Amino acid sequence: MKESLYGELTVIGMKGCEKFADRVDYYLKEWRRHGGEATYLAHVDCPRFGSGEGKAMIKESMRGQDVYIICDMFNYGVTYKLHNMVVPMSPDDHYADLKRIIAAIGGKARRITVIMPMLYEGRQHKRTARESLDCAMMLQELVNIGVSNIITFDAHDPRVANAIPLSGFDNVMPNYQMIKALIRAVPDVVIEPTHTVMISPDEGAMSRCINYSSSLGLDIGMFYKRRDYSTIVNGKNPILEHKYLGQELEGKDVIIVDDMISSGGSLLDVATQLKQVYGCKRVFNFATFGLFTDGFKEFDEAYEKGIIDKILTTNLVYRKPEIYTKPWYVEVNMCKYVSYIIDTLNHDNTISELLKPDKRIAALLEKHKADLAEQGQMAIKFDS
């Protein structure tokens, strides 16, 4: 790694990202031996007036800094007062605050990188009839007001990067962290084709599923969503049924892969079929973002009925603290990985190795296979 820095490092954690940014700052200080009371975090604030209007304030100079802004567009746990009412911040509110911070920097920074794990309006990435293209507009707006790089995780459709072809856009996949967390949570899982199958819950998630299966050497199955395109409910066409396409699943573990869990109805429907119709042994779910917009009741019921076994989501977006009490939930911590990305980019080095963790995944699987073999030998000796 180069020793010289692109610029003095500054990290900004937007509202709701303070704990995540603190942890990123901890790793950066550890690696760089940044001692004493020093920090890479900038002191910022986005206060609001009683009318709901806001502004951004930065407490120190940003001149010549290499700035990394960490933001969570979906943190409804942050609230503000509007006409004496407590209002949760919407994605639009978070996006407005992000632009305010960039405006407060005032063009003085040497470079601005926005780390937006779940893209604002990422699901509104293509036009059907007379519709807005919100995600593309957002990317162009950020570039126009001075952002050099945008880093996101598991974009709903990474082709949205075509909106800013001359600017930096990196779509990061959390494959290694997901697999590592699964092995820790379920030590007896056997990640081999004869025991485990990757499942895409719909045709849209197929490329994501292929990405995982290529790293793990597993076969793939897919569910096809038959939708009612004559109606729109909660902004989308309702699903009439799921049809499975793939090999036999009897007695096997399956891993359902998707970018997000919104209400979770689609996931639970697929999981129910996998268990009750196709006879799967266990059902695990990898979802980069766990929104759980309708709460946890249906997931609790599905777990009690044996429909789901483990659901793994990252800590890149806000989840209610209640989720940590759920026996079916596993958090995938991404703080260290984000710290690696920031540290590498600040040294103006390539992040290709971080974006393609195949070697690390292979090493992890080899170690896990060896551990399983050793446990098997120990069991044989014990029995004898």
Beta strands, then each sheet from edge to edge (+ up, - down):
strand 1: 8-13
strand 2: 44-45
strand 3: 57-58
strand 4: 65-70
strand 5: 79-82
strand 6: 85-88
strand 7: 111-115
strand 8: 149-153
strand 9: 168-172
strand 10: 196-200
strand 11: 219-227
strand 12: 239-245
strand 13: 253-261
strand 14: 282-290
strand 15: 310-314
strand 16: 329-332
sheet 1: 1+ 4+ 7+ 8+ 9+
sheet 2: 2+ 3-
sheet 3: 5+ 6-
sheet 4: 12+ 11- 10- 13- 14- 15- 16-
end
